[in-house]
Amino acid sequence: MNLRRRDFIKTTAASAFTAPLILNAQKAKMIKTAVIGAGWWGMNIAQAALASGQCKIAALCDVDDSQLSSAREKLRPLTSVEPKWYKDYRELLQDEKPEIVIVATPDHWHALPTIAAIEAGADVYVEKPICHTINEGRAMVKAARDHERIVQVGLHRRTSPHNMSAINFLKQGGAGKIGMIRSFVHSDGGRGRPTPDSDIPPGLDWDFWCGPAPYRPYNAKMHPRGFRAFLDYANGQLGDWGIHWLDHILWWSEEKYPRTVHSIGARHILQDNTDAPDTQVVHYQFEEFIATWENRRYGGNDAEKHELGIYFYGTLGTVHIGWHDGWTFYPVGRNAEILHELPQLHEPDQQNIPELWSNFLACIETREKPVCDIEIAQRSTNMSLLGVLSAKVGRSIQWDGEKEIIADDPEANHYLQRDYRAPWIYPR
Ligand SMILES: NC(=O)c1ccc[n+]([C@@H]2O[C@H](COP(=O)([O-])OP(=O)(O)OC[C@H]3O[C@@H](n4cnc5c(N)ncnc54)[C@H](O)[C@@H]3O)[C@@H](O)[C@H]2O)c1
């Protein structure tokens, strides 16, 4: 990139979320923490919990023995506590009575364990998107409020120094008046080929894994990690990556929801056995600006400079906020200075979970709402889910964010929830 770089002072953003940790580290009591969903991201959060010096991982729950045993191997060098193993989160909650529960299951399994953990008296750190259908999110917020629990959601970019300073720059008018926002993820990839269904691997309770969602034959492409591209269990790129960048729109604007949402999604390229769109566009209409989301899983190239993130287009220039590429301000006018700030990310997987965890612990102590409170994340999740819903019904939808319904559209409102597979009951 042909940029003249100017590094900003980066200390304020980072210290805002780490100070409480230093104070609390003097306390001896270790907070009893359990993980439900001991896969890739669950272990990243567990590692941040251990690194805080204030938490012990007392129990791990996963429906797959092989995931449990690799989780145990990962944690072993980090702690002398040997976590107990569970396959059913209800037994874990009853037997262990954890003070903190981390929920890092696939998206279709976020709502019920989160609500159960809240009802069991735990404070919860649940992954994004908070739910698979919109009314699950309502029930989760209600449970958190009724039981006065702290519920932090894994939108760690809200505590990431470069994302914070970019939003601060925008809020201070650095890019002038913003009229349009474009958020996106483009990744390279081929057309793919189908993976045949296969026998359920030993030690995996596949029926439990499918849980409240439709039961489908086991397919190695779905688990682990592959659920994202199957609409019964997640919501494709829009649900996975989309929420991170759509959250920036609400974060910057302090709006609670868009008025109108219109989306088109299609599978034009992929020929594998996933079913999420490989191509999707969403338009969001707000009072003061228009925002878009787009994803595609092909045609990765250097022509577009940034492969993911969000552009804010303003009267004084354009801000791009990204991930490894930090954030950049491209001012109007050839001779004006381009501003650039590098990210400050943690291993593994270049994230800012430690800052988010630190804020979670501080809020557990003060009982204040955390930076990614469940209600904030519910609204951002809804940005994704309303896009999914509009594509499903094939038309624009008018979102009444106060009543949390779609205006004058009974068919679209039908998709705010779905039938659960017995014995699981949709949360109210
Ligand atoms: N915030 C972020 O940047 C970020 C990054 C990656 C993943 N995530 C989120 O984390 C969640 C997990 O993603 P992942 O990539 O770690 O998936 P994964 O497949 O690696 O892990 C999920 C685990 O949950 C287990 N599981 C399924 N149903 C369960 C149940 N009922 N009880 C207990 N365990 C169950 C699975 O067996 C699996 O081991 C997703 O919601 C994803 O969106 C967030």
The ligand as a Gaussian input file, in Angstrom:
#p B3LYP/6-31G(d) Opt

LIG

0 1
 N      -15.965000     -13.870000      18.231000
 C      -15.267000     -14.421000      17.253000
 O      -14.447000     -13.769000      16.613000
 C      -15.497000     -15.869000      16.948000
 C      -14.538000     -16.586000      16.225000
 C      -14.774000     -17.932000      15.992000
 C      -15.935000     -18.544000      16.434000
 N      -16.859000     -17.803000      17.094000
 C      -18.143000     -18.413000      17.529000
 O      -17.891000     -19.481000      18.431000
 C      -18.882000     -20.488000      18.279000
 C      -18.178000     -21.831000      18.108000
 O      -17.439000     -21.826000      16.914000
 P      -16.173000     -22.789000      16.709000
 O      -15.498000     -22.367000      15.467000
 O      -15.373000     -22.831000      17.969000
 O      -16.874000     -24.200000      16.443000
 P      -16.365000     -25.658000      16.834000
 O      -17.133000     -26.596000      16.002000
 O      -14.881000     -25.715000      16.792000
 O      -16.796000     -25.791000      18.369000
 C      -18.107000     -25.908000      18.788000
 C      -18.155000     -27.054000      19.780000
 O      -19.451000     -27.115000      20.378000
 C      -19.766000     -28.489000      20.561000
 N      -21.195000     -28.644000      20.785000
 C      -22.207000     -28.692000      19.876000
 N      -23.394000     -28.801000      20.520000
 C      -23.112000     -28.821000      21.843000
 C      -23.919000     -28.904000      23.020000
 N      -25.238000     -28.979000      22.961000
 N      -23.310000     -28.906000      24.215000
 C      -21.946000     -28.838000      24.303000
 N      -21.140000     -28.748000      23.226000
 C      -21.721000     -28.735000      22.018000
 C      -19.237000     -29.146000      19.308000
 O      -19.086000     -30.532000      19.475000
 C      -17.914000     -28.419000      19.115000
 O      -16.857000     -29.068000      19.766000
 C      -19.731000     -20.078000      17.075000
 O      -20.922000     -19.501000      17.500000
 C      -18.888000     -19.053000      16.368000
 O      -19.649000     -18.072000      15.680000
 C      -16.652000     -16.499000      17.370000

